[in-house]
């Protein structure tokens, strides 16, 4: 089970240090039944990496470059993230796909770059509200999986996150039957493609302390990708400790 906290475009270095120290304090001496990863902005990765170095918390980045090195001003490569102590990287998040016009082909290249240097990509897939209303949700998810994942994948070098676009930051989540259906589709596709059934699948989209019990009633859920609540040390910690 992996609980991942995506901080998005939040926290200067002082705020990131404070949030991290609060999490470390909340977990100190506690028995955890899950892995925990936090995803600060690039500017805070170095400081946060130092704070969590000897703890149970891992860190990751929210994206990486398409490129490995060269004249690409403003980019941060997968190898640079390894230097900063990252274990994970989030790729293909809907905010990148929609707001930055990132294609699944772009995501695929980033996934390959990440895996080649030993980063574990958390590859996001999810349908829009219009896709769901018009009955295209499953087709959209399958298409994103087919175009975003490389030919070689296993449970040690990749994680999938199902995040319906219409649930991110809205307070709405799918019904449990819908989550079960989508997880079944993703799990079936992964089994057919890679002949393994243990690639971890996370759920993300308006996750909070009040709905995690219901989300975890879906047996295929391998963890959570949490956005806004990951900025609240007390609530995020309680979710992790209650698993």
N, C-alpha and C positions, 0 to 999 in steps of 0.2 A: 504494500500500500504506500503510495506517494502522495503527500500533501504539498502542493506547490503554490507559492505566493507571488503573483505577478504585480509588482509595484507600479508598473507603467511609468508615465512621466510625472513622478512624484518623488519627493525627498531630496533635499540638498545633503551634503555630507554629514552635517551635524544631526539632521533629522534621521538620516539612515543609521547613524551610529546609535542614536537613542532608541530607535525602533528595534534594532538588532539586539542591543543590550537588554531591553525589556523581554524580548523573546528568550534570550539565553537565561535570564533570571527565572522566567516562568517554567522553563524546562529543566532547570537545575535539580538534580536528584530525583527526577521523575522517571517512571518506566514508560517508554514509548513503544507503541505497537505499529508505528509507521515510520517511513523515511520522510524527512522534511527538507524542502529546498526553497530558497527565497531568490527573487530575481530583481535586484535593485537596478536603477539606471546605470549606464556605463560609468558616469562620473564617480559613483560611490562603490563600484565593485572592488577596487583595491583595498579601501578601508574596511569594508564589510568582510572581505576575504580574510583579513588579519584577525578580525574579531571572532570569526567562527572556526578558525583553523583547527582547534583542538576540541571542537564540540560535535554534537550530533547533527548540526545543520550544514547542508551543502548549499553552494551558491550556483546560480546560472545567469546567463544573459538573456535579454529580451529579443535579440536578433543577432545576425552576423552578416558579413559581406558576402556577395556573390563571388568576390575575387579573393585570391590568396595573398597577393602583394602587388605593389606597383603604384602608378600615378592615379589613385582613386581617393581624392581628397574627402575627408570626413568618414571614410569607411573604417570598420573594425573587423579584422579577419578572425576566423575560427581559431587559428593558432595563437593569436593575441589573447583570446579569451582563456585558453589553456594556461598561458603565462600568468593570468590574473587569478588562477585557482578555480576556474569554473568547471563544474562537472556536467552541467546541462545547458542547453540553449533552446529557447522557444522559437519555432519557425512556422511561418504560414498563418500567424494569428489573423483573424478576420480584419482587424484594424489595419494591418499591413496590406492585406489583399485588397481591401476596399479603399482606404484612404491614400495608400501609396502605390496603387495599381500593380501590386505584386502578383505575378501569375504563378500557377502551380509549377510551371517549368522553372521559374526562378527559385521556388521553394525546393524543388528537387536538387538543384545545383548546390544550394546552401546545405541541404541535408548531407549530400556527399562530402562537402568540405568539412562539415562538423564530424562526421563519422571517421573520416580519414585522419583526423588528429586526435581522436579519442573522446570527443564530446558526445554526449547523448542528446540527440534532438528530440524535443517534444513537438510533434508535428500536429498542428491544429487543422481540424476540418469542421465545417458547419454550414447549415443552410440559412438563407434569409427567410424573413416572414413570408414574403411573396412566394418563394420556392415552396414553402410548406403549404400555404393556402392553395396553391395551384397543383399540388400533388407531385412536385419534383424533388422533394427532400432526399429521398434515397438515391436517385440518380445523381444529384449534385454531390453527395458524400462519396459515392463510388468513383465518380469522375475525379474528385480531388485526391482520393487515395491512389488511383491509378497513375495520376500525373505527378504526384508530389513525392512518392516513395521510390527508392532505387530497387533494383532487381534482387539485391542481397540485403536481407533484413532479419533481425532476430530479437529476442527479448532482452539481450544485453546491449544492443546498440540503437534502440529506438523505442519511443513511447508515442502513443496516439492520444490526442485530446479532442473529444467531441464537445464543441461549443456552438450551439445554435446561435446564430448572429442576433436573432431577435430577443435572446435572453440575456445578452451581455449588458450589464449596467441598467437593466430595465426593471428589475425586481420580479420579472416573470420567469418561471421555469416550465419546461415541458411536463406533462403528466408522467408518472412512473411508467405507464405502459408505453409511452412514446420513447422514453429513455431506453427501456428494455428493447424495444424494436430496433432503435438505431444502434445500440451496442451489439445486438445480435447480427445486424447487417455488417458492421465493421469487423466483428470477430469472425464471421463467416468468410468475409473477403480476405482477411489476413491468413486464415487457415488454408483457403484455396490457393492463395498466392505463394505463401512461404512454407506451408505444411507444418506450421507450429500454431499452437493455440494459447500461448502464454505471453504474448506481447501485451504489455500493460496498456489499458485504455482508461484515461481520466475523463471525468465530467467537469465542465466549466460553464458558468453563466448564472449570475445572481446567486451564488452559493453563500449561505449564511448559517449561523448556529441553529436557526429554527428549522431549516429544511434538510440538513445533512443526514439525519436519521432516515428520512424517507428516501433520499437519493441512494443511501447505502443498502436499502432493501433490494436494490437491483444487484444480483449476485456477480455480474460481470464487471462492475465498477472497480477499477484498480487504483482509484485515488481521485483527487480533486485538483483542478487548476482554479485558484481563487484570485479574484481581482481586488475590488475595493476593500473587502473585509481583511485582506492580508496586511493592510495599513493600520489595522486596529489590533495591537499586540494581544490584548486580553481575549478578544473573541477568536482570533486566529489560533492562539494557544489552546483555548478550550476545545476547539474543533479537533486539534491534533491529539490532545490528551484524552478525549472521550472515545477515541477509536479503540 
